[in-house]
Structure formats: C-alpha cells, structure tokens
Amino acid sequence: MQRTASISSFFLASLIVLLLVLSSHGAVAASPDPTEQLRPFLDKVTTTLSEPGLKGKSRREQSDKMISVIRERFDFREMSKRVLGQQWRNLADQEQTEFERLFTQLLQYAYVGKIDDYSGQQIQYIQQRVKGERAEVQTLLVDKTKSIPISYIMLLRNDQWMIYDVVVEGVSLIRNYMEQFSEILRKDGYPGLVKQLKDKIAELEKNINKS
C-alpha cells in the first residue's frame, strides 16, 4: 500500500514538473502582441508629425524625416511583392530590389503632402485579429469632427510585427496599387511599368524640390 502511494506521489510530482516545463516553453514561444508593438510606433509617428519645426522644413526634409521613421515598422519588400503579384516571381533579385526602391520612393513622395493634414488627431485602438503569422489591428483616427477607421495589416518577422498594408475607410493601399499596376503590366509589360514609375517619381520629386 505504501509502495502504491509512493508511486502515485512520484507520478503526480512528475506531472506537475511536466506542466510547469510546458507552461514555461509556452510563455517563451508565445507570439508578441501586435497592438503593443504598433502602439509605440504610431506614437512616434504622431510625435514626429507634431514637432514644431517639421512643417517649417522643406518638403524634401519632411519627406526624408518621415520615411526614416516609417521604415521602422513598414515592410516595403513585402508590399512590393504583393502589389506585383505573379510578376514579382518573374523578376531577378536585382530587379526586385530596384522595384522595391522605386515603390518606396513613390509612396514617400506621393504622401509627403499629407503631412500638413495632421493637426493633433488621436489614435484609438479598437481590436486586433491574429491568425498565425498574420494580424490586423483596427484603429480610429479621431478629431473633433470625425473618426476615420484605419486598419494595419501585419506579418510576423522574427518576433516583429511588420506592416505590409494599410486599409483606410475600407480601401486597401496595396489593392489600390495592385489594380493600377496590373493594368499597366497588361498593356505595357514590366519595362513599361518601371518607366511610368520613374517618370512619376521624377515629377513628384521635382514638385517637392520646388517647395
């Protein structure tokens, strides 16, 4: 009887140790929280936008300042891959790198004019959805007169949730560009798309340098 009790105690102790080990491994292996990683990044973006001297700088300086902040949490390579779809897989490594550079420049110059639109709006975090290595964090950009829903679509990269799409009032940034690029690819092929991107970037850059 005593031997049976000792064996039962041994198995019970072993089970407790096993559960503790599994719990410990589970804690280590748990994915980081996307909202908690996004929050300080967006705080940094809004803080930078609120800097007194930012709007007094040239458009070029504003553009360079903001893109340096945005690069911290945006995965421009993933964005480039998604806007090209099948065409991305047909490109050599050097071509992929060139397209990523061009697409990043396009976004940088196209949205620099939006800096003046920021006037202290606050960000509210609504909810998040996580499925494997993908997540969506839903927010509201709120001021005195309106609220704009903005969702950040993210991919887990080495314990970092990186943004690869932004959905504003139901409109996906990536889908919007993907549709535009698909039409150009159909008509003019990839060389035609690259030419149009370079022409547009040159035009935007010229306007930025004037201001």
N, C-alpha and C positions, 0 to 999 in steps of 0.2 A: 504493500500500500504506500509506504514511504517512498519506495523507488518510483512508483507511478506519479506521485506528487512532484518528485524532483524532476522527472522527465517533462511533466506538464509545465512546471515553472521555467525549465530551460527553453521549451518551445515558445512560451509566452514572452520571455525576455528576448529571444531571437527575433520574434515577430515585431516587437517594439523597436528594436535596433534597425530592422529592415525598413520599417515605416519611416523612421527618422532619417535614414540614408536616402530613401526615395524622396522624402519631402525636401531634403537639402538639395538634391540634384534637381528637383523640380523648380526650386527657387532660383537656382543658378541658370537653368535653361529657359526660364520664362522670358518671353519677348518683352522688350521695353515698351512703355506706353506711348503711343503715337501723339496723343494730345499733350502729354507732358514734355515731349521733345519739340513739338510745334510751338507751344506757348512762348518759351523764351526767344525763339527765332522771330516770331511775329512781334514780340515786344521790342526786339532790336530793330526790326524794320520800321515800326511806328516811331520809335525814339529817334532813329536817324532822320525820318521824314520831318520830325518836329524840331530838328536842330535849327536854331535861329539863323545860322549862316548859310544853310543849304540853298534856300531859294534865292539868295543873293549871288550864288555861284553861277558860272556859265552852264549852259546845257551840257556841254561836254563833261565838265567836272561833276555835275549832278549825276549824269549817266554812269560815269566811272565809279562814283561813290556807291550808288545803289546796286550796281551789278556785283561789286565786291561783297556786299552783304548777302545778296540773293544767292550767290554761288554756294554759300554755306549749307543750304538746305534743298536746293533745286538740283535734280539730276538731269542736266541738259543732254547728256548722251542718251538716256532712256527716252527723253522727249523727242529727240531727233529720230531715234529708231522707230518710234510709234507714228510720227507724222508721215514717215516714208513707207511704212508697211513692208510689203514684199520687196520693194525696190532696195531697201536697206541691205537685205541679204545678198543682193547682186553687186554690191559695191566692194571694192578693195579696201583694206584697212585705211590707207591714206585718204581715199575718197570719203570714207565715213568720218574721219577726223576733220576733213575740210568742211563737210556738210554740218557737222556739229558746231564748228566755229561760225559758219555763216548763219545758221539758225539762231544761235545765241546772240549774235550781233543784231539780227533782225528784231528779236524780242527786246533787246536792250534799247535800241534806238526808237522802236515803234512806241514804246510805253514810257519813255522818259518824259513826254509831255503830260503824263498823268500825275506827275509829282505835285503840281500845283493844285490838283483836285483834293489832296489830303488836307483836312482842316481840323484835325483832332478827333476824328471818328474813333469810337471804341469798338473793340472786338469782343463778342460774346461767343462762348463755346457751347454748342448745343448738344451734340452727341458724336460718338465715333462708332465705326463698324470695322472690325478686324476679321479677316479671313486668311489664315495662313500668313504669307509674307506680303499681303496687301491690306491697306487700310484706307478708310475715308473719314476725315474729320470735318464735321459740318459746323460752320460758324455764321455769325451775323456781323456785318459791318454797320454800326449804328451811329446815327447822329440825331439831331433834334427833330428832323422832319421825316426820315425814312430809315428802313433797315434793308440791307442788301445781303441775301444769302450767298455765301461763298463756301464751297467745299474744296478741300485739299485732298487729292488722291495720291497715296504714298506707297512706296515699295521699300521693304526692309533690306538694307545693305550693311552687312557687318555690324549689326546692332544699332544701326542708324536708320530712322525712317526718313526717306528722301522723297521729295515732291516730284511727281512727273506729270501732273495735270492739275489745272485749276478750273473749277466749274462755277461760273458767276451767273446767278439767276437762271440756272438750268442750261447754260451754254458752255460747252467744254472747249477750252483753249486748244487742246490737241485735236479734237474732232474738227474744229473750225479750220485749222491749218491743213489738216489731212485732206479735207474735201477740196480746198483750194489747190493743194499740190497735186492731188490725183488728177484733176482736170488738166493742169499744165503738163504733167507727165504723159497723159494720154495724147495730147496734141503735139507737144514739142520734145518729149523724151527727157531723160535726166540732164543732158547738156543744156537743154532749153530752160529747165528749172533753175539750174545753177546760174545761168546768165541773168534770169529775171531776179533772182535773189541778190546777186551782186549789183545789179542796176538799182534795185530798191534800196539796198543798204547805202549805196553811194548817194542817192537822193536824200535819204534821211540824215546821213552824216553831214551833207552839205548844209541842210537846214539847221542842224544842231550847231555847226561851227559858226553860223551867222548870228546865233543868239547869244 
